[in-house]
Amino acid sequence: MNKKTHFGFESISSDEKKGRVNSVFSSVATNYDIMNDVMSFGLHRMWKKILIELAGIQEHSQILDLAGGTGDIAKEILSNFPNATVTIGDINYEMLSEGKKRSVNENFFKNADFCSLNGEMLPFNDNHFDVITIGFGLRNFVDKDSGLKEIYRCLKPDGKLLILEFSKPTNQFFSQVYDWYSFNILPKMGELIASDKDSYKYLVESIRVHPDQETLKNMMIDTGFKSCHFYNLSNGIVAIHVGEKAS
């Protein structure tokens, strides 16, 4: 049975969401990094550095960066851990293409592999990765529970999952300002810079229907992860959730 899910504020079928999310990222791929800088005032770079600091990466770690798209997290990992191996996985071909070009132009291709995949059906053996990261991608999954189960399967015992995702601001006044900025300014930025207002309207709405900090932590616990906790960054605009696979 084709279940219902969210596409922003719309309720649509699961099958339809896959295609529509893919279309969004095909549309924004060439301007994705520029828009990240503009929308976050460059803060996304700091958030990703913190993500990597929390990951506990070792010299020869095998890492999967899901929804890795244009390769910015992989680049940061390999600049600090050049002997690690990073597999960049993304469902969208255009995003991966941008990442491959970037890896050559910015010289981090040596230990970076790019893989077209669906995060809910990972093409890897059990107990394969030391660390799995996912930055700003989980909210686009059709079935987040299935994705978490697949991540858990592919992690080695004691392996670590880190999720960097937009979340719920912790201050009410700040939340109101953030809502005004998100709904009134971001789509206009998308229209001016990327000629795509609708895709950025979806991205704003997708943040609002994503599970809040405690809900996502409990989803990880229900999957089997241990030592689950989260860090609020920038007043909870984003949060980093961390969990480990049981031994």
WOGIBEL-V219950 format. One record per pair of residues at least 6 apart in sequence whose C-alpha atoms are under 6 Angstrom apart, sorted by the first residue. I is the first residue (numbers start at 0). GAP is how many residues later the second one is. D is the distance in Angstrom with one decimal. If there is no record, write none. Layout:
BEGIN
I&GAP&D  I&GAP&D
END
This chain:
BEGIN
2&10&5.8  2&11&5.6  3&8&5.4  3&9&4.4  3&10&5.6  4&6&5.7  4&7&5.6  4&8&5.9  4&9&5.7  7&194&5.2  7&197&4.4  7&198&4.3  8&196&5.9  21&70&6.0  23&175&5.4  25&68&5.5  28&66&5.2  30&163&6.0  58&22&6.0  58&24&5.7  58&25&5.7  59&23&5.4  59&24&4.4  60&23&4.9  60&69&5.9  61&23&5.0  61&67&5.2  61&68&5.4  62&23&4.8  62&66&5.7  62&67&6.0  62&68&4.9  62&69&5.6  63&22&5.7  63&23&4.8  63&68&4.7  64&23&4.9  64&67&5.8  64&68&4.8  64&69&5.7  65&23&4.9  65&68&4.8  66&22&5.7  66&23&4.5  66&70&5.3  67&20&5.1  67&21&5.6  67&22&5.8  68&21&5.6  68&26&4.6  68&27&5.0  68&30&5.9  69&25&5.6  69&28&5.3  69&29&3.7  70&28&4.8  84&26&5.0  85&26&5.0  86&25&5.8  86&26&4.7  86&27&5.8  87&25&6.0  87&26&4.8  88&26&4.8  88&27&5.8  88&28&6.0  89&26&5.4  89&27&5.6  90&25&5.4  90&26&4.9  90&27&5.3  102&6&4.7  118&28&5.7  119&26&5.5  119&27&4.2  125&27&5.3  125&28&4.6  126&27&4.8  126&28&4.7  126&29&3.9  127&26&5.3  127&27&5.6  127&28&5.6  128&26&4.8  128&27&5.6  129&26&5.7  129&29&4.8  130&28&5.6  130&29&4.9  130&30&6.0  131&29&4.9  132&28&5.9  132&29&4.9  132&30&5.9  133&29&5.0  134&29&4.6  135&28&5.9  135&29&4.7  138&71&5.7  156&88&5.4  156&89&5.7  156&90&4.5  157&86&5.5  157&87&4.9  157&88&5.6  157&89&5.3  158&85&5.5  158&86&5.4  159&83&5.8  159&84&4.5  160&81&5.7  160&82&5.3  161&79&5.6  161&80&4.7  162&77&5.4  162&78&5.0  163&75&5.9  163&76&4.5  164&73&5.5  164&74&5.7  165&71&5.7  165&72&4.1  166&45&5.7  166&70&5.4  166&71&4.9  166&72&5.9  167&44&5.8  167&68&5.5  167&69&5.9  168&6&5.4  168&66&5.4  168&67&4.1  168&68&5.0  169&65&5.7  169&66&5.5  186&10&4.9  186&13&5.1  186&14&5.3  189&6&5.3  189&7&5.0  189&10&5.8  190&6&4.3  224&18&5.5  224&19&5.3  224&20&5.1  225&17&5.7  225&18&5.2  226&16&5.6  227&14&5.6  227&15&4.4  228&12&5.8  228&13&5.5  229&10&5.4  229&11&4.2  229&12&6.0  230&8&5.4  230&9&5.2  231&7&4.5  232&6&5.7
END
